[in-house]
Amino acid sequence: MAVPLNKIAQHIDVVLETASLRDYPNALNGLQLENRSSINAVAGAVDFSSRAIDGAIGTGSNLLVVHHGMFWGGLKRLTGVAYRQVQRLLEADIAVYSSHLPLDRHPSLGNNVLLAKELGLQPSDPFARFEDFFIGTSGESDIETAELLTRARRFARTQGGEVRVTPISPGRLTKRWAICTGAGAAVDTLREADAAGIDTLIVGEGPHWTAIYAEENDLTIIYAGHYATETLGVRALAQHIGEEFNLPWHFISAPTGL
């Protein structure tokens, strides 16, 4: 049975605490585009894109849930590609809901806790502070860093990505790790890792200088791919919506290679 869009959007808002969490202005978390009819199927995708729209249409979904929303690149005129995207959404009667940091940090549906689980790690502490809340997670382990790298590579390749890593000495052990998916290797994150005694940091991507910083500070950084590390949350959210409202759900794979 189809479900009213506002019922689903309100449910997600509550589950993800959308209204109470600050984010980057372009994230515009929540319902970004409404539609005319009730929802009969849900599609999740990392990025709002033409491929995501194609995927939603192809699966018969009229709710598209994304991590990086319609306005991620900032203000833009509704001409060219932007116009064609909106036109296709309106013609297919597809609504769009976006969640960035609220989805990153969620304790069960979030990208960070799910990536830790995927890598066989047990979270115990928060990590990656943003204003008054934490986005990422961290914990203790006793695993060879090379084995952790193997697990990260195996996961990234299932999502059409590839892993980069700073040098690892033979036999090195990961005793204290931290995860911040997406563009997680930032100045504040590295400082926090240093203060917390983190020896292995797992992120999606980072600037070139972070590799130099890692080598100089005895820190291993595993860059597991921005796209790959953020597939888990939207997949879990689409599944949650499907199970909560007894609707078909789908994940739209659209790797960027980054």
C-alpha positions as MATLAB code, in Angstrom:
seq = 'MAVPLNKIAQHIDVVLETASLRDYPNALNGLQLENRSSINAVAGAVDFSSRAIDGAIGTGSNLLVVHHGMFWGGLKRLTGVAYRQVQRLLEADIAVYSSHLPLDRHPSLGNNVLLAKELGLQPSDPFARFEDFFIGTSGESDIETAELLTRARRFARTQGGEVRVTPISPGRLTKRWAICTGAGAAVDTLREADAAGIDTLIVGEGPHWTAIYAEENDLTIIYAGHYATETLGVRALAQHIGEEFNLPWHFISAPTGL';
ca = [
       0.000    0.000    0.000;
       1.183    3.521   -0.784;
       2.118    5.768    2.146;
       1.685    9.565    2.330;
       4.993   11.360    1.749;
       4.624   13.635    4.781;
       4.231   10.594    7.068;
       7.513    9.119    5.837;
       9.374   12.468    5.905;
       8.234   13.195    9.459;
       9.319    9.724   10.557;
      12.809   10.162    9.070;
      13.099   13.619   10.623;
      12.455   12.118   14.059;
      14.691    9.067   13.622;
      17.657   11.134   12.362;
      16.990   14.148   14.633;
      17.112   16.295   11.523;
      15.786   19.512   13.046;
      18.169   19.582   16.017;
      21.481   18.992   14.188;
      23.368   21.746   12.406;
      25.046   21.036    9.072;
      26.660   22.785    6.142;
      24.165   25.222    4.562;
      24.108   23.418    1.206;
      23.116   20.142    2.879;
      19.540   21.389    3.423;
      18.646   18.212    5.300;
      15.107   16.899    5.080;
      12.540   16.849    2.332;
      13.980   18.781   -0.626;
      11.351   18.106   -3.253;
       7.810   16.881   -2.704;
       5.656   14.987   -5.167;
       1.949   14.667   -5.889;
       1.135   11.078   -4.977;
       1.736    8.749   -2.042;
       4.953    6.737   -1.891;
       4.946    3.209   -3.304;
       8.692    2.409   -3.327;
      11.938    3.902   -2.009;
      15.363    4.219   -3.642;
      18.551    5.180   -1.801;
      21.635    6.708   -3.460;
      24.768    8.413   -2.169;
      24.536   11.403   -4.494;
      21.732   13.304   -6.150;
      22.570   12.831   -9.821;
      21.103   11.897  -13.182;
      22.183    8.293  -12.547;
      20.304    8.303   -9.244;
      17.194    9.666  -10.954;
      17.514    6.996  -13.662;
      17.787    4.367  -10.947;
      14.708    5.593   -9.121;
      12.695    5.613  -12.336;
      14.011    2.201  -13.343;
      12.989    0.616  -10.033;
       9.590    2.316   -9.986;
      10.497    4.276   -6.849;
       8.856    7.636   -6.235;
      10.943    8.573   -3.183;
      14.680    9.113   -3.694;
      16.719    9.275   -0.477;
      20.248   10.680   -0.846;
      23.238   11.636    1.303;
      24.457   14.519   -0.857;
      21.369   16.425   -1.901;
      20.085   18.556   -4.750;
      21.915   21.700   -3.590;
      25.251   20.183   -2.528;
      27.121   22.225   -5.148;
      25.497   25.492   -4.042;
      23.014   27.800   -5.692;
      22.513   27.192   -9.384;
      20.166   28.310  -12.095;
      17.503   25.862  -13.237;
      18.932   25.618  -16.730;
      20.704   22.875  -18.656;
      21.367   19.741  -16.593;
      19.725   21.172  -13.457;
      16.524   21.927  -15.355;
      16.452   18.492  -16.983;
      16.937   16.781  -13.613;
      14.048   18.671  -12.018;
      11.896   18.148  -15.096;
      12.428   14.381  -14.943;
      11.636   14.290  -11.234;
       8.405   16.202  -11.757;
       7.367   14.129  -14.753;
       8.042   10.879  -12.874;
       6.472   12.298   -9.681;
       9.548   11.527   -7.559;
      10.154   13.169   -4.173;
      13.689   13.760   -2.833;
      14.820   13.518    0.802;
      18.414   14.276    1.780;
      20.389   13.644    4.970;
      24.060   14.474    5.430;
      25.541   14.734    8.944;
      22.410   13.394   10.687;
      22.877   10.182    8.714;
      26.649   10.107    9.153;
      26.393   10.088   12.926;
      23.295    7.960   13.565;
      24.050    5.174   16.091;
      22.503    2.362   14.046;
      21.863    3.671   10.513;
      24.951    5.876   10.260;
      27.803    5.548    7.798;
      30.453    5.470   10.514;
      29.087    2.741   12.795;
      28.136    0.630    9.787;
      31.613    0.937    8.284;
      33.126   -0.125   11.609;
      30.872   -3.178   11.580;
      31.818   -3.915    7.969;
      35.494   -3.897    8.965;
      34.974   -6.083   12.028;
      35.623   -3.273   14.501;
      33.700   -2.594   17.706;
      32.962    1.112   18.372;
      33.303    2.313   21.945;
      33.799    6.090   21.779;
      32.648    9.037   19.663;
      35.012   10.787   17.266;
      35.146   13.709   14.833;
      33.456   16.490   16.759;
      31.361   18.967   14.753;
      30.123   21.855   16.879;
      28.206   20.179   19.742;
      28.011   16.602   18.456;
      30.237   13.872   17.039;
      30.057   12.527   13.500;
      32.386    9.541   13.661;
      33.322    6.716   15.978;
      36.415    5.085   17.446;
      37.509    2.108   19.500;
      40.261   -0.264   20.530;
      41.507   -3.362   18.738;
      44.428   -5.746   18.452;
      44.659   -6.371   14.733;
      47.465   -6.130   12.224;
      47.052   -2.919   10.269;
      47.739   -4.860    7.075;
      44.731   -7.081    7.812;
      42.546   -4.039    8.449;
      43.727   -2.652    5.118;
      42.789   -5.926    3.396;
      39.278   -5.707    4.843;
      38.946   -2.081    3.739;
      40.093   -2.949    0.210;
      37.667   -5.849   -0.005;
      34.788   -3.602    1.050;
      35.714   -0.668   -1.209;
      35.932   -2.893   -4.267;
      32.381   -4.153   -3.695;
      31.299   -0.521   -4.075;
      33.327    0.195   -7.214;
      36.141    1.951   -5.370;
      39.799    1.528   -4.455;
      41.749    2.166   -1.272;
      44.801    4.371   -0.765;
      46.928    4.147    2.369;
      49.940    5.790    3.970;
      53.001    3.556    4.572;
      52.562    0.584    6.920;
      55.583   -1.001    8.579;
      55.712   -4.838    8.662;
      53.890   -6.323   11.658;
      52.348   -3.016   12.677;
      49.321   -3.388   14.973;
      46.262   -1.172   15.129;
      45.540   -0.649   18.820;
      43.306    2.415   18.661;
      41.362    3.318   15.535;
      38.918    6.019   14.454;
      36.522    6.376   11.526;
      35.176    9.498    9.851;
      33.628    8.648    6.485;
      33.604   10.906    3.433;
      36.039   13.836    3.543;
      37.180   12.771    6.999;
      40.865   13.696    6.862;
      40.635   17.341    7.886;
      42.708   19.553   10.191;
      40.369   19.210   13.175;
      40.017   15.458   12.680;
      43.768   14.872   12.631;
      44.264   17.007   15.717;
      41.537   15.071   17.490;
      43.141   11.782   16.448;
      46.479   12.923   17.841;
      44.930   14.009   21.151;
      43.065   10.687   21.486;
      46.101    8.523   20.735;
      44.636    7.145   17.523;
      47.154    5.096   15.538;
      44.925    4.236   12.546;
      42.442    6.624   10.979;
      39.941    5.371    8.388;
      38.352    8.003    6.168;
      36.861    8.342    2.710;
      39.342   10.818    1.307;
      41.722   13.601    2.299;
      44.070   16.270    0.938;
      47.633   15.375   -0.091;
      49.150   17.058    2.966;
      47.390   14.617    5.297;
      49.601   11.785    4.031;
      52.692   13.801    4.989;
      51.182   14.559    8.383;
      50.467   10.862    8.930;
      54.025    9.794    8.126;
      55.506   12.441   10.424;
      53.182   11.544   13.327;
      53.249    7.728   13.215;
      49.649    7.626   12.061;
      48.301    5.298    9.391;
      45.490    6.761    7.288;
      43.380    4.411    5.206;
      41.543    6.374    2.496;
      38.752    3.937    1.664;
      36.910    6.145   -0.837;
      34.418    8.957   -0.288;
      31.703    7.206   -2.263;
      32.308    3.706   -0.890;
      32.351    4.751    2.760;
      29.023    6.534    2.390;
      27.029    3.819    0.631;
      26.139    2.107    3.888;
      23.987    4.807    5.472;
      21.627    5.481    2.577;
      21.260    1.763    1.965;
      20.355    1.231    5.624;
      17.976    4.207    5.613;
      16.173    3.013    2.480;
      15.855   -0.437    4.043;
      14.575    1.071    7.300;
      11.888    3.055    5.461;
      10.904   -0.010    3.469;
      10.543   -2.190    6.546;
       8.839    0.495    8.648;
       6.169    1.206    6.033;
       6.091   -2.162    4.250;
       7.364   -0.704    0.976;
       9.779   -2.083   -1.633;
      13.214   -0.490   -1.347;
      16.260   -0.362   -3.598;
      19.856    0.859   -3.499;
      21.061    2.710   -6.586;
      24.753    2.063   -7.228;
      26.465    4.984   -8.936;
      30.203    4.904   -8.072;
      32.246    8.029   -8.735;
      35.681    6.410   -8.505;
      36.600    8.759   -5.650;
];
